[in-house]
Amino acid sequence: MSAGASPKDNLRAGLWLMADMGLNIWAISIVKALGADYPAWQVVFLRALAGLALILPWLVRRRQVLARIDRLGLHLFRVALSAVALTGGFYAVANLPLAFYMTMNFTRPVVLVALSALILREAVPGARWLAAGLGLVGAFIAANPSNVPWTPALLAALAAVLAGTGAIIVTRQLKGTPPVVMMLFYTGGLALITAMPALSDWHAVSAAHWPFLLAVGVFSQAAQFCFLRAHWLGDAGFLGPLGYASLILSGLVGYVFFAEVPSLNTVAGAAIIVAATAFLTYRTAKVRNHAASGG
């Protein structure tokens, strides 16, 4: 565990991350339902515009903070990685089963744990390595990737995983930056990067779809705030394995709204993931109780 985060900080960070996952799943569900009708760039552009409108009052109130922006290169690098991750992810989720798309994202925590140790020099205890490894095994069992053909959607999902993990690492490097600055660069940068490809291949949006597409921006922007709070408070090595819990949430959403019945592989993989997450939670609680008792 790094010196900057206590067990209490990590537990609070975990709650913020759970809120982030819930909001993101609702946004992803809308993209899955409607995304095949629109280019991924367009959906990302609309998401960015809606998010920018949502945080505009906050930006006005905190405008004095914007005058002290530093590490501009890291901000721009994070935005570029996020644009690739979000566009690839939106394209993939619209063209792949929801459960499989989400399990693809479960490769992120293992990469994140490794990079946290190698790049950020965070101390990652063996229990977290074990939880991440077990979660990855469960994710592959649930996904059963050997039955999924290599399509552009699958390649987009892989690109989203790599770029998204890179964006998380850059976010950790920007720790200490005010959330309003992080959200401005993320949302405004996404709008600028995706504006040209979206407008050049614009598909007319039906009146019935507008509220849902704009809701993607609202949910995603709120999730971004939760994500930033989580990584402000906790260690990346701790937060990574917690992401496996979204398999359960996405499975429920896929079953209820998209009639996707989980296979035996999904059930078996989910059981392993739940066990890994429970083990991680137990270890964290044990450390917290030990610290509180002065041991």
N, C-alpha and C positions, 0 to 999 in steps of 0.2 A: 504494500500500500504506500502511496506517495505521502510525503510529509504534509502536503497541503490539504489532505482530505481525511477526516476522521471517519470511523464507522458510522456515526450518526449522519455525517454528510452524505455518505454513500447510500444510506437507506432513504433519505429524502430525495436524493437524485433518482433512485429507482422509482419512486412514486411519480416524479415528473416524467420519467421515460415511459411509464405505463400510460399516462395521459397522452403523450406524444403518439404512442402506438395506436391507441383507440381512435384518435382523431384522423390519423393517417389511413387507417383501414376504411373509415367511412368515405374519405376522399377517393381512395383507390377503388372502392366499390362503385362510385359514380363514374369514374373513368372507365371501369370495365363495362358498365352498362351502356355508356354513350361513346366511349373513346374510339370505337371502330368506325364511327360516322365522321370523324374529324381527324386531320393530321395531328400527330403528337405535338409538333411545334405550336400549333394553334391552341391546343389545350393548355400547354405550359404558359403561353403568352397570356391567355385569359386568367389563368391561375395567378400569375404575377401581378396583373393589373388589379384584380380583386384584392389581393393581399396588400398591395401598395395603398389602395384606398382605405383599407382597414387600419393600417398603421399611421396614416397621414396625420391625424390629430396628435398622436404620440410624438411623431417627429417634430411637429410644430412646438410642442411643449418642451421638448428636450433639445432644441436646435443648438443651444450653446455647447452641447457635447460634440456635435458634428464638426465644430471648428478645430477639434483636437484629434483628428483622425491620423493614425500612424500605421505603419506596416501595410502600406497600400498594396504592395505586390502580393502578399499573402491573401489579402481580401479578394483581389482579382483572380488569383489562382483558385481560391475556394469557390467563387462564383462560376468559373469555367467548368470545374469538376461537377458542380451541382447541376449545371445546365445539361451536361451529358448524362448524369445520373437520372435526372427527372424526366428528360425527354425519352431516353431509352426505357426507363421504367414505365412510363405512360403507354408507350408503344407495346411493350411486352405484356402488360396487364390486360390490354384490350384484346390481345390475340392468344393468350395462354390461359389455362385453367387457373383460377385464383389461388387454389391451394399450392399448385406447383410454382406459381410466381413467387408466393411468399416463402416457400422453402428455398428457392434460389437465393433469397436475401439472407437466409440463415448461414450462408458461407461468410457473411461479413464479420460476425463476432470473432471467429477464429483468426481471421486476418487482422482484425482490430486488436485482439489480445497480443498477437505476435508483434505488430508494429508499435503498440504501446510500450512494450518492453524494449524493443530494439531502437526506436526513434525517440520516444518521449522519456525513456529511461525510467518508466514506472515499475515499481516492484510488484510483480504479479505472482501471488502465492500459488503453490502447486494445486490447491483445491480449485482455483479458478481455471487453471489450465485443464484440469480434469473435467470441470463442468462444461467448458467450451468444446473439448473433444467429444464428450458424450453427446452434447447437443448437435454437433456436426454429423455424427453417426446417425442420430435420430432423424436429422433433416434429410439425409440421403436415402434412408429407408423410406421415409414418408414420400419423397419426391419420386422415387423409382426412376431416375433419369435415363436409364437404358431404354425405356419405352417412349421417350420423347424425341422426335426427329430434330435434326439440326436445321432450324428455320431462322429467318431474319429476326423473328420475335425472340427466339432463344439467345441469339447473339446479342440482341439489344439488352436482354436481361443480364447477361454476363458483363457487358459494358457498364450497365447501371451498378452492378455490384462493385466492380473495380473502382469506378469513379466515385461512387458514394462512400466507399471506405476511405479513399484518399481525401475526400472532403471532410470526413470526420476527424482525420488526423490533423488536417490543416486547422480545423476548428479548435482542436486542443492546443495548437501552437498559438492561437489567438486568445487563449484564456486570459481574462482580465479586461478584455474589450467590452464596453457597455453593450447590453443586448440590443439597444435601439440602433447602434451602429452596425452590428452584425446583421440585423434584419433588414436594414436599409440597403446594404450592399447585396444581400442575397436576393431580395425581392426586386429592387430596382435593376440589379444586374441581370437577373433572369429576363425581365421585360425588355431590356436593351438587346440582349443576345438573341432572343427569339423573335423580336419584332419583324426583322426582314424576312426570314423564312416563313413565318406565319402569314404575313400580309401578302407575300408572293404566291401563296397557295391556299388562300382563304376559302373555306367552305361556309356557305350561308348557314347560320344557326337558327333553328326553328324557335318560335316563341316559347314552346313548352320546355325546351332544353336550356334556355338562358338561366333560369334560377338554379338549376342543378350544376351547370358549369361554373357559375359564379360561387356556388357553395364549395366547390373544390378549392377555390382560393381561400375562402374563409376558414375551412377546416385545416387546410395545409398551413396557413399562416399561424393559426393558433397552435398547431402541432410544432411548428418551428420554434415558437417561443418556449414551449415545454421542453423541446430538445435542447435548446441553449441553456435553460436552467439546469437540466439534468447534467450536462457536461460542464457546467460552471461549478457544480457542487461535488461531483463524484469522479472517480477514476475510470478511465476508458476500459481498463481491464475488468473492472467490476460490472460496468454497464453493458458491455458486449454480450455476455451470455444471457442477460435478462431479455434480450430481444427475441429469444426463442418462444416466449409466451405469446407472441403475436400469431404463432401457428394455430393455437387454439381459437383465438378470436377470428382469424381469417377462415378457419374451417367452419365455424358456426355461421359466419356471414355467407360463405359459399353455399352451404346447405340450405339456409333459409331463403336466400334471395336469388340464387342461381341454380338451384336444384342439383348441386354437385355433391354426390354421395361419397363420403370418404371411403377409400379402399382399405383393405387390411394393412397394406404398407403404411398408409397415412396414420391409421390408429396405432400401429406398433411404434412408428417413429415419434408420434405425439407422446406416447407413454414414456419413451426414453427422454424426450425433451423436458417433459414435466418433472421427471425424476432428477434430471440435471439441474433444473432451475430450483427445485425444492432443496437440493443439496447445497447449492450456492447460498440460498437464503438462510439455511440452517447455520452454515459456517459464518456468515456475516453476523447473524444474531448472537452466535457464541462469542465472537470477538467483541461485539458491543457489550455484552453482559460481563465479559472478563474485564474490559476497560472500566466499566462503571463500578465494578466491585474493587477496583484498585489493584487487581492482581497482575 
